[in-house]
Amino acid sequence: MSFEPAAGSRRLRDHIGVLRRRALVVVAITLVAALAALGLSLTQPRRYTATAQVLFQQDTATVQDPRPDQIVDSKRLDPVRVMQNEVRLASSELVRERAQGALGRPVSGSVTNVRDSDVLLFSARAATPDDAATAANAWADAYTAVRADLSASRTTASSSAIDAQLDAIDSRLAGIDRELDAGPGAERAVALDAERAALIDQRAAWVRQQQVLAADIALASTNDARVIDRADPPRHPSQPATLRNLLLAVLVGLVLGLGTGYAVDELDDAIRNVDDLARALTLPVIGAASTLPTSGDVRVVPADDPALIEAGVAPLAPPETGTGRAQVLVVPRGSRGRQVRERATALDRLGVHLVGAVLALGEGDASAGSTPDLEGSRRLASQATGGQLRT
């Protein structure tokens, strides 16, 4: 028969036992992780973060309810899209270079949009609190300046282009009118009328573009950006985040410690108590006794051995069975589970009827690595069966 224990899920008691046995491993790994994080935090240079706030005022017109004097662009009025574009503009190299020119040094940090609002946060990092506040304010000022310049240049260029096109069309229309007044031939008059109609359509299209531009200019005057909260020098450094790093290190250390503890416990099959013996063998565990005599190695005794009774261990089966005398396996504390199973299997093959196992807790037990060979099992079997081996 096989004495390998059936695979099964651990019970709560088993988990608590693992934690008790491997508490030192868990604590040691957690402590090492925490000390490493603390040492890393102490070696990092201090950095301070200051934040300036800029309010970007969007136009509130919608596609369904536009203002009477505006031609509305749905993409332009999407508030989420608008704020994403503004964050990209504020984070661009163009704005950073403008801020760097004002400061005389590069700007490091980030620009974010406060959720469900039209506020941009300019967070700048520096080695001192004053430098951080100065950088954040310069960054916010550079954004508002660049945005105003871009808006002005865009509208000016577009307006000039439209005016040039309208002037060209009006000049050509005037030329056609003069030629028609001069009385050209019928065929030439038809061609001039067709050209004149086409130019009128083109002019109407450019006028519509001019109206859209006027709406853009009006919208730009409402979509302005201004600094609403200038940055102040921070009181505490933002880096290193010692407390946060320490908490994360403790969490990671606990996870690694628990994993290592379970791995070590799984690889270490030393039998230290009755629960370990029950997990190592499929034999019923009768109990444990510190007064049970043992030779320091796994051995067998008859189920009715007086030593079991004196040790307070009651046998689980009658001393006699139909296949030979019932024997009890005596396992010293510290024995290896795999080696105990191999001994039990060898004894069973040699005709020894094992009805249970007892854990010997007395002094002088075998070391964890001690296991008799097959010849030793034969001698034990011969003793247990009175010299008659079953074949």
Protein Blocks (a to p, Z undefined) as FASTA:
>chain_A
ZZbdcdddddfklmmmmmmmmmmmmmmmmmmmmmmmmmmmmmpccdddddddddddddfb
dfklccfkbccdfklmmmklmmmmmmmmmmpmklmmmmmmmnopaceddddddehiabdc
dddddfbfklmmmmmmmmmmmmmmmmmmmmmmmmmmmmmmmmmmmmmmmmmmmmmmmmmm
nopafklmmmmmmmmmmmmmmmmmmmmmmmmmmmmmmmmmmmccddfbdcdddfbdfbdc
fklmmmmmmmmmmmmmmmmmmmmmmmmmcdfbfklmmmmpmbdcfbdcfklccehiacdd
dfklfklmmnopacfbdfbdfkbccddddddehiafklmmmmmmmmmmnopacfbdcddf
bghiacfklccdfklmmmmmmmmnnopacZZ
